[in-house]
């Protein structure tokens, strides 16, 4: 039986926390005017799970035990998909949807380390919705920083982005969670383009 240890890894450092977290809305993103590219990074450490804010590690290990008892190896598969889903599905689908909306403002998001501004997408809380009776929700913060100095420019939040279960299967949680990232990207992208187009 495979247990998962979720180590906190910081691929970047920024001097955040000083500015208030405001909701994502039109009028907040004028500082992006003139930018052609936006470097985007994703951060998951510290993310809690479900309404009771269970730690990610405790939640995953509990699911691994439960699924492996039902079918040998099923829990291990879940643990692997929990991590691989980020780079293979959540992040690329966020970027695709983000760029679909921001192209009207002629700004492209992705891996652009030479960009003046970096957006740090932090997943703060996730309700995975592991069965059809429990919807999937995503809570995120979006921190814009100076790429070179890592100094915070602004931080915004988007709470409880909802995804309907009508088009996903009971076990297809990766697709379900991916849709919350797509929807978040849509809301953020539309707010940005309204300010800079």
C-alpha positions in Angstrom: 0.0 0.0 0.0 1.4 3.3 -1.1 1.3 6.3 1.2 1.8 9.8 -0.1 4.0 12.4 1.6 3.3 15.9 0.4 6.4 17.9 0.9 6.3 21.7 0.7 8.3 22.7 -2.3 8.8 26.4 -3.1 9.8 26.9 -6.7 9.7 30.7 -6.1 9.8 33.3 -3.4 7.7 36.4 -3.2 7.2 39.0 -0.5 3.4 38.5 -0.2 0.8 38.9 2.4 0.9 42.6 3.0 -1.9 43.5 0.6 -5.6 42.8 1.2 -7.1 40.0 -0.9 -9.9 41.5 -3.0 -12.4 39.5 -5.1 -11.6 39.1 -8.8 -13.5 41.9 -10.6 -13.3 44.4 -13.4 -11.2 47.4 -12.6 -8.5 45.6 -10.7 -6.1 44.8 -13.5 -5.2 48.1 -15.1 -1.5 47.5 -14.1 -1.4 44.9 -16.9 -1.9 47.4 -19.6 0.9 47.2 -22.2 2.0 43.7 -21.1 2.2 41.2 -24.0 3.0 38.2 -21.9 2.3 37.1 -18.3 4.5 34.5 -16.6 2.2 32.1 -14.7 3.2 29.8 -11.9 1.1 27.3 -9.9 1.3 26.7 -6.2 -0.4 24.0 -4.1 1.4 23.8 -0.8 -0.9 24.5 2.2 -4.0 23.6 0.2 -6.8 22.1 2.4 -9.5 19.7 1.3 -13.2 19.8 1.7 -15.4 22.0 4.0 -13.7 20.8 7.1 -10.3 21.9 5.8 -8.6 18.6 6.2 -4.9 18.6 5.4 -4.1 17.4 1.8 -1.8 14.7 3.1 -4.4 13.3 5.5 -7.1 13.4 2.9 -5.1 11.6 0.3 -3.8 8.9 2.6 -7.3 8.3 3.9 -8.6 7.9 0.3 -5.7 5.6 -0.6 -6.5 3.3 2.3 -10.2 3.3 1.5 -9.8 2.6 -2.2 -7.1 -0.1 -1.7 -9.5 -2.0 0.6 -12.1 -2.0 -2.1 -9.7 -3.0 -4.9 -6.0 -3.6 -4.6 -3.9 -0.9 -6.3 -6.9 1.4 -6.8 -5.8 3.7 -4.0 -2.2 3.8 -5.3 -3.6 4.8 -8.7 -5.6 7.6 -7.0 -2.5 8.9 -5.2 -0.5 9.0 -8.5 -3.3 10.8 -10.3 -3.7 13.3 -7.5 -0.3 14.7 -8.3 0.0 14.0 -12.0 -3.3 15.7 -12.6 -1.8 19.0 -11.8 0.8 19.2 -14.6 -1.1 16.9 -17.0 -4.6 18.4 -16.8 -5.3 21.3 -14.3 -2.5 23.6 -15.3 -2.7 23.2 -19.1 -6.5 23.5 -19.1 -6.3 26.6 -17.0 -3.7 28.2 -19.4 -5.8 27.2 -22.5 -8.9 28.8 -21.1 -7.1 31.8 -19.8 -5.5 32.5 -23.1 -8.8 32.0 -24.9 -10.2 35.0 -23.1 -7.2 37.2 -22.8 -6.2 37.0 -26.5 -8.7 39.9 -27.0 -6.4 42.0 -24.8 -3.4 40.8 -26.7 -1.8 39.3 -23.6 -0.6 35.7 -23.4 -0.1 33.7 -20.2 2.2 30.8 -19.7 5.9 30.0 -19.0 7.5 33.4 -19.8 10.3 33.9 -17.3 11.3 37.1 -19.0 7.9 38.8 -18.5 7.8 41.8 -16.3 5.0 40.4 -14.2 4.3 36.9 -12.9 1.0 35.6 -11.8 1.1 33.0 -9.0 -2.0 30.9 -9.0 -2.4 29.4 -5.5 -5.0 26.7 -4.9 -6.0 27.3 -1.3 -8.9 24.9 -0.8 -10.5 22.1 -2.9 -13.7 20.1 -2.5 -13.0 17.3 -5.0 -16.5 15.9 -5.2 -15.5 12.3 -5.3 -19.1 11.1 -6.0 -22.0 12.5 -8.0 -23.8 13.8 -4.9 -21.0 16.1 -3.9 -20.1 18.9 -6.3 -16.5 20.1 -6.9 -15.4 23.5 -5.7 -12.1 25.4 -6.0 -10.9 28.3 -3.9 -7.9 30.2 -5.3 -5.8 33.3 -4.8 -4.1 35.1 -7.7 -0.9 37.0 -6.7 0.7 39.3 -9.2 4.4 40.0 -8.5 7.3 41.7 -10.1 9.1 38.8 -11.8 12.6 40.1 -11.0 12.2 41.4 -7.5 9.4 39.0 -6.5 7.6 42.0 -4.9 3.9 41.8 -4.6 1.8 44.0 -6.8 -1.7 42.8 -6.0 -3.6 39.7 -4.7 -7.1 38.7 -5.6 -9.2 35.8 -4.6 -11.9 33.6 -6.3 -13.9 31.5 -3.9 -16.0 28.4 -4.4 -15.9 28.1 -8.2 -18.5 25.4 -8.9 -18.6 22.6 -11.5 -21.7 20.6 -12.2 -21.5 16.9 -12.0 -23.8 16.3 -15.0 -21.1 15.6 -17.5 -18.6 13.6 -15.5 -18.5 10.0 -14.2 -18.3 9.1 -10.6 -14.6 8.2 -10.7 -13.5 10.9 -13.2 -12.5 13.4 -10.5 -9.4 14.6 -12.5 -11.7 15.9 -15.2 -14.1 17.4 -12.7 -11.3 19.3 -10.8 -9.9 20.4 -14.2 -13.2 22.0 -15.0 -12.9 24.2 -11.9 -9.5 25.4 -13.1 -11.0 26.1 -16.5 -13.9 28.1 -15.0 -11.5 30.0 -12.7 -9.4 30.9 -15.7 -12.5 32.1 -17.6 -13.5 34.4 -14.7 -10.0 35.8 -14.3 -9.3 36.1 -18.0 -12.6 38.0 -18.6 -11.9 40.4 -15.8 -8.4 41.1 -17.1 -9.4 41.6 -20.7 -12.2 44.0 -19.7 -9.5 46.3 -18.2 -6.8 46.1 -20.9 -8.5 45.6 -24.3 
